[in-house]
Amino acid sequence: VGFANADTATESETHVGGTVSLAAGGGTLTVGMGQASLNAGTATSMGATYAMSLDADTSLSVGYNNTKDAALNSTTTELNLSRALGGGTSVFLDVENVSGSGTAGTAFAIGSTFSF
């Protein structure tokens, strides 16, 4: 749970939010919500992520988020699959879809990471 407030001569902002995580079906489910009150209006964001290991070297996470303010209402769904190959090397696939008001579309990323 978090809270922040900022007041200046021209603006006042208040942010509040929280998350909760729990073990579910061999993985972890995290659910969160946040709200920001600005001079231009209120924005609310709610989302959930489920992450799990498929085996010793492979992990999967799926996330969903909805953000709504006075002008926009957008939904983001993301899937991430990664696999460790050994020796500090791993490969990943990340797919993100954004729909609703504003910029919508789907992005794909396939790549590898190296750790020393």
trRosetta pair geometry for C-beta under 8 A, 3 or more apart (Angstrom, degrees):
i j d omega theta_ij theta_ji phi_ij phi_ji
1 17 7.5 -177 -145 99 46 41
1 18 4.0 -8 -98 -101 65 112
2 15 7.5 -11 115 118 100 97
2 16 7.0 180 93 -147 58 43
2 17 5.5 -5 55 61 94 79
2 18 6.8 169 14 -79 65 60
3 14 7.8 -19 -166 -170 83 85
3 15 7.1 160 -154 90 38 62
3 16 5.0 3 -107 -106 76 82
4 13 7.7 -6 113 115 93 99
4 14 7.3 167 89 -154 55 43
4 15 4.5 3 55 55 97 104
4 16 7.8 -167 26 -69 59 48
5 12 7.9 -9 -171 -173 87 81
5 13 7.0 172 -151 92 44 59
5 14 4.9 -2 -107 -107 83 77
5 15 7.6 -162 -70 25 44 65
6 11 7.5 14 109 107 97 99
6 12 7.3 177 92 -150 56 41
6 13 4.8 6 53 54 94 101
7 11 7.6 -164 -145 99 40 54
7 12 4.9 4 -111 -112 78 83
7 13 7.9 -163 -71 28 44 60
8 11 5.1 25 47 49 104 78
8 12 7.6 -156 30 -70 59 49
11 38 7.3 -19 -165 -160 110 80
11 39 5.4 -102 -131 -22 79 126
12 39 6.6 106 42 -63 70 88
13 36 6.8 -15 -166 -170 97 95
13 37 6.9 158 -154 83 46 61
13 38 5.4 0 -110 -104 86 72
13 39 7.9 -64 -71 -17 71 75
14 36 7.2 163 86 -154 50 49
14 37 4.5 4 55 50 98 106
15 34 6.9 -3 -171 -174 91 105
15 35 7.4 171 -149 89 49 48
15 36 4.8 -10 -103 -105 82 82
15 37 7.8 -157 -70 24 41 65
16 34 7.0 171 93 -151 43 61
16 35 5.5 -8 61 58 86 90
17 32 6.6 36 174 177 107 101
17 33 6.1 -161 -143 101 78 50
17 34 3.1 -13 -97 -104 129 82
17 35 6.7 166 -74 15 77 56
17 45 7.8 -9 -112 65 128 99
18 32 6.6 -161 101 -142 40 76
18 33 6.4 2 54 55 72 79
18 34 7.8 159 12 -80 42 65
19 30 5.9 7 -177 -177 117 98
19 31 6.8 164 -151 85 68 40
19 32 3.7 -27 -96 -92 87 105
20 30 7.3 173 87 -149 38 57
20 31 5.7 -12 59 59 85 88
20 32 7.5 165 16 -80 56 60
21 28 5.7 6 -173 -180 110 107
21 29 6.9 163 -150 85 59 47
21 30 4.4 -19 -97 -98 90 82
21 31 7.9 167 -84 18 43 61
22 28 7.3 162 82 -153 27 66
22 29 5.7 -17 62 61 77 93
23 27 7.5 165 -153 91 60 29
23 28 6.1 -44 -102 -100 50 66
23 29 7.9 99 -166 18 6 81
24 27 6.3 -30 72 70 69 74
24 28 7.1 101 27 -133 79 19
24 29 4.4 9 24 -9 136 118
24 50 7.3 -76 76 -130 118 104
25 52 7.4 -57 104 -86 86 145
26 52 5.4 59 112 -145 87 129
26 53 7.8 -110 157 52 97 71
27 50 5.7 73 110 177 140 83
27 51 5.5 -177 -174 91 113 40
27 52 2.8 -75 -86 -76 119 97
27 53 7.5 168 -100 12 83 54
28 50 7.3 170 84 -151 45 49
28 51 5.3 -11 56 60 92 90
28 52 7.2 168 15 -75 61 64
29 48 6.7 -9 -171 -171 89 105
29 49 7.5 165 -152 86 45 47
29 50 5.1 -13 -101 -102 74 81
30 48 6.8 162 86 -155 52 56
30 49 4.8 -4 57 57 101 93
30 50 7.8 -175 22 -78 67 36
30 51 7.6 13 2 6 108 104
31 47 7.4 -175 -148 98 51 45
31 48 4.7 -12 -103 -104 75 91
32 46 7.2 -177 97 -148 53 48
32 47 5.7 -6 60 61 88 82
32 48 7.5 167 20 -83 64 46
33 44 7.4 -13 -169 -171 93 89
33 45 6.9 163 -154 90 47 57
33 46 4.7 -4 -107 -105 85 81
33 47 7.9 165 -80 21 47 58
34 44 7.3 168 89 -153 52 47
34 45 4.7 -1 57 58 94 101
34 46 7.9 -172 25 -73 58 46
35 42 6.5 -6 -172 -173 98 103
35 43 7.1 166 -153 86 51 52
35 44 5.0 -10 -105 -105 84 75
35 45 7.6 -171 -75 24 42 67
36 42 6.9 163 85 -154 51 55
36 43 4.7 -1 55 55 100 98
37 42 5.2 -18 -105 -103 68 85
38 41 6.4 4 65 54 88 40
38 42 7.4 167 25 -87 69 34
38 43 7.1 23 5 -1 112 102
40 70 6.8 -138 144 30 83 136
41 69 5.9 117 100 180 118 92
41 70 3.6 -2 132 -28 176 129
41 71 7.9 145 46 -15 150 79
42 69 6.8 -168 99 -137 41 74
42 70 7.3 101 45 -44 56 90
43 67 6.7 5 -179 -175 102 94
43 68 7.0 174 -152 91 59 41
43 69 3.7 -25 -100 -88 85 107
43 70 7.9 -77 -73 -4 71 70
44 67 7.3 174 90 -149 46 51
44 68 5.4 -9 59 60 90 89
44 69 7.4 161 16 -78 58 57
45 65 6.4 -1 -172 -173 97 103
45 66 7.1 174 -147 89 52 47
45 67 4.4 -8 -102 -104 90 84
45 68 7.8 172 -78 21 48 58
46 65 7.2 169 89 -150 39 58
46 66 5.5 -6 59 57 85 92
47 63 6.5 20 176 -179 117 94
47 64 5.8 -178 -149 96 76 54
47 65 3.4 -16 -95 -101 126 76
47 66 6.9 171 -76 17 72 57
47 76 7.9 -15 -110 65 126 96
48 63 7.0 -176 95 -146 46 59
48 64 5.4 5 53 54 83 96
49 61 6.0 6 -177 -176 103 108
49 62 7.1 168 -151 86 57 43
49 63 4.1 -13 -102 -101 88 93
49 64 7.7 -177 -75 22 50 58
50 61 6.7 173 88 -150 47 60
50 62 5.2 -3 55 55 94 91
50 63 7.7 -174 21 -76 57 50
51 59 6.8 9 -173 178 93 108
51 60 7.2 175 -148 93 51 49
51 61 4.0 -10 -102 -102 84 100
51 62 8.0 -176 -74 22 49 54
52 59 7.1 178 95 -152 35 70
52 60 5.7 -11 63 62 80 90
52 61 7.6 153 17 -83 54 57
53 56 7.3 34 172 -100 129 19
53 58 6.9 118 -167 82 65 56
53 59 5.3 -43 -104 -99 60 77
53 60 7.9 147 -113 19 15 74
54 58 4.2 -41 57 100 109 112
54 59 6.8 -173 5 -98 82 20
54 60 5.6 68 -42 -11 108 111
55 58 5.0 46 41 32 84 102
57 83 5.6 48 134 -162 95 74
57 84 4.3 -119 -155 54 89 90
57 85 7.7 102 -177 -67 134 26
58 81 7.3 -6 -170 -172 95 85
58 82 7.2 172 -148 90 52 47
58 83 4.7 -11 -100 -102 81 86
58 84 7.7 -132 -63 18 42 71
59 80 7.9 -2 109 113 91 94
59 81 7.5 174 88 -149 51 43
59 82 5.3 -4 55 58 91 91
59 83 7.9 -179 20 -78 61 44
60 79 7.7 -20 -166 -168 87 85
60 80 7.2 158 -154 87 42 58
60 81 5.4 -3 -106 -105 77 76
61 78 7.9 3 111 110 92 94
61 79 7.4 167 89 -152 53 42
61 80 4.8 1 56 55 95 102
62 77 7.8 -9 -174 -173 84 85
62 78 7.3 169 -154 89 42 54
62 79 5.3 -5 -107 -105 76 75
62 80 7.9 -164 -72 24 38 66
63 76 7.6 -5 113 115 100 93
63 77 7.0 169 90 -154 58 43
63 78 4.6 -1 56 56 102 97
63 79 7.9 -166 24 -70 68 36
63 80 8.0 23 0 0 104 102
64 75 7.3 -15 -167 -172 83 95
64 76 7.3 161 -154 88 38 57
64 77 5.3 -2 -105 -107 74 76
64 78 7.9 -165 -68 23 36 67
65 75 7.1 164 87 -155 51 51
65 76 4.6 -3 57 56 99 99
65 77 8.0 -171 25 -72 64 39
66 73 7.5 1 -174 -174 94 78
66 74 7.3 178 -148 93 54 41
66 75 4.9 -16 -101 -102 79 80
66 76 7.9 -172 -75 22 36 66
67 72 7.2 12 108 108 94 106
67 73 7.5 -175 93 -144 52 38
67 74 5.5 -5 58 59 92 85
67 75 8.0 179 21 -81 64 36
67 76 7.8 23 1 -1 103 104
68 72 7.1 -154 -136 101 42 58
68 73 4.5 13 -113 -113 89 82
68 74 7.9 175 -78 22 53 52
69 72 5.6 28 46 48 90 79
69 73 7.9 -162 30 -71 47 56
71 101 7.2 -175 136 145 64 149
72 100 7.2 92 178 130 82 112
72 101 4.1 -161 -142 95 68 126
72 102 4.8 22 -132 -34 129 117
73 100 5.1 -118 105 -173 66 129
73 101 5.1 84 41 7 60 116
74 98 6.0 2 -179 -173 118 94
74 99 6.9 162 -155 84 70 37
74 100 3.8 -176 -112 72 48 128
74 101 5.7 -103 -60 56 82 69
74 102 5.4 -45 -66 43 131 120
74 104 7.5 -160 -133 -86 105 82
75 98 7.2 161 83 -153 48 49
75 99 5.2 -15 60 62 96 87
75 100 5.2 119 7 -27 77 125
76 96 6.5 -10 -168 -170 98 98
76 97 7.1 161 -151 84 50 50
76 98 5.1 -13 -100 -101 80 77
77 96 7.3 163 85 -152 48 51
77 97 4.9 -5 57 57 94 99
78 94 7.1 -7 -170 -171 101 87
78 95 6.9 167 -151 88 54 53
78 96 4.5 -7 -104 -104 92 82
78 97 7.6 -171 -75 23 49 61
79 93 7.8 -12 113 114 93 94
79 94 7.3 171 88 -150 54 43
79 95 4.8 2 54 55 98 98
79 96 7.9 -165 26 -72 58 46
80 92 6.7 -12 -168 -169 88 111
80 93 7.3 167 -151 87 43 56
80 94 4.9 1 -108 -108 82 82
80 95 7.9 -166 -72 26 46 60
81 92 6.7 158 86 -155 52 61
81 93 4.7 2 56 54 99 100
81 94 7.9 -164 28 -71 60 46
82 90 5.7 32 178 161 103 125
82 91 7.0 176 -150 90 62 43
82 92 4.1 -17 -101 -102 88 92
82 93 7.7 -166 -73 25 51 58
83 90 6.2 175 88 -158 40 84
83 91 5.5 -7 57 57 91 86
83 92 7.6 176 19 -80 61 50
84 89 7.5 120 -164 87 59 49
84 90 4.6 -44 -103 -96 50 104
85 89 4.5 -40 61 97 113 99
85 90 5.9 176 4 -98 81 38
85 91 6.5 62 -38 -10 118 92
86 89 6.6 -4 69 47 43 90
88 114 5.9 55 126 -167 100 59
88 115 3.9 -132 -163 66 101 77
88 116 6.3 79 -178 -78 164 30
89 112 6.4 -5 -169 -178 91 114
89 113 7.2 162 -151 83 45 52
89 114 5.6 -9 -100 -105 73 72
89 115 7.8 -153 -62 23 33 73
90 112 6.7 168 88 -155 42 67
90 113 5.2 -5 58 53 90 95
91 110 7.7 4 -179 -175 97 77
91 111 7.1 -173 -150 103 63 34
91 112 4.9 -34 -99 -98 68 81
91 113 7.9 -178 -85 15 24 69
92 109 7.4 4 107 112 100 96
92 110 7.3 -174 92 -145 55 42
92 111 5.9 -10 56 63 90 73
92 112 7.3 158 14 -95 75 31
92 113 7.0 32 -7 -10 117 105
93 108 7.7 -27 -165 -166 83 87
93 109 7.3 156 -157 86 38 59
93 110 5.4 -3 -106 -104 73 79
94 107 8.0 -8 114 111 92 92
94 108 7.3 148 84 -161 58 41
94 109 4.3 -3 57 57 103 105
94 110 7.9 -167 25 -69 66 39
95 106 7.0 -6 -172 -173 88 100
95 107 7.4 168 -152 87 44 53
95 108 5.5 -7 -105 -107 77 72
95 109 7.8 -161 -69 26 40 66
96 106 7.0 167 89 -152 49 54
96 107 4.9 -3 58 55 97 96
97 105 7.6 -133 -143 116 57 31
97 106 4.6 -14 -102 -103 80 86
97 107 8.0 -172 -75 22 39 62
98 102 7.9 -61 152 93 122 103
98 103 6.6 27 106 106 138 75
98 104 5.4 -149 106 -132 81 50
98 105 6.1 10 53 47 94 55
98 106 7.7 -174 22 -78 63 41
99 104 5.0 50 -119 -139 42 118
100 104 6.5 160 42 -87 43 113
